[in-house]
Structures are given as C-alpha cells and as structure tokens.
Amino acid sequence: MSVAVTIKWLPHGEGLPLPHFATAQSAGADLRAALSADAPLTLASGMRAIVPCGFAMALPEGLEAQVRPRSGLAAKHGVTVLNSPGTIDADYRGEVMVILINLGQESFVIERGERIAQMIVAPVVQPAFVVGEDLDATTRGTGGFGSTGRY
C-alpha cells in the first residue's frame, strides 16, 4: 500500500535525501540528521539530544508516523530513540525531530546526513471511550506485570 505524504524541506535540511526505505519490503524509512556539516553532535554516554531532520510533512488524516530506533545504532553503539516510538500526529506541521539517547559506554558522534532513526506511517484508530459498570471476563483477568511468565 502506498500513500502520498507531502514533505517540505527546511533550509538546514536541503540537500539531504528524502526519507528512504532501504529495501523493497522495509517497514521504516530512514530519517537523517540535519546538522550543520561543520558542527557534528557528540552524544556522550548517558546524554540525550533532540536531533533535527530538516523537514516538515503533511500526513493525510487518519495516519500517524512512528519514530523508532535503528537496530544497528542500538546494538552496536547503544544509541536509541528515547520516547520510542515517538508519535507524529497527522495535524502536526512542525519539523520532524528525533530524541536520541546514548545508553552506550562510549561517546557517539552524529554527522550531517547520518541515519538516526526510522519512521513508520500507520493508520490510526480513535476509539469512542464509554463508561461501563462491568468488563467482560477473560482468562487473564487482572493479572498484570509478570502474570504470564517469569517477570
């Protein structure tokens, strides 16, 4: 399934590639850091930063974008998306940005154009919440954290 999403480049993002799917069946499109070429960002261990992507977009009504970590950055360097998944609502028209955190033990340098996260566009269901006296019974019932396994 394909849907058109209009992207507007911001001045500091011009020249970067559009969000791109690495393979024909990739679910997430790579997001890139729109940093100045002469000012890379160093994320020290434990540090977090909001990294600009250099564009705004217009998602069609009924869709959202989820910003998720790139598995390679997380596995190799401990760099991940702090509020994963980050949510971009269809009515947001500001710059797409990624909150990154370095959970690794070494500093990590982010250069202009580096792939920092992935973005997945998905349908949204807005339920109609209603108050009721009782809930239907299930096998699990009220069993919460760790009730179905070791933890």
Number of C-alpha atoms within 10 A of each C-alpha: 2 4 9 8 11 10 14 16 16 13 10 15 22 13 11 18 11 16 17 15 15 11 9 6 7 11 14 22 20 23 28 27 23 26 20 13 10 8 10 14 16 15 20 16 17 14 15 18 16 12 18 18 27 24 22 18 18 16 21 15 11 13 17 21 21 17 26 24 24 19 14 13 18 16 11 9 17 19 27 25 24 18 14 14 15 17 15 21 17 16 14 13 15 12 15 17 22 26 19 21 22 24 19 20 11 13 17 19 11 19 19 18 19 16 19 24 26 24 24 17 18 12 11 13 9 7 6 5 6 5 6 6 4 6 8 5 8 7 6 9 9 9 9 8 9 8 10 9 6 6 6
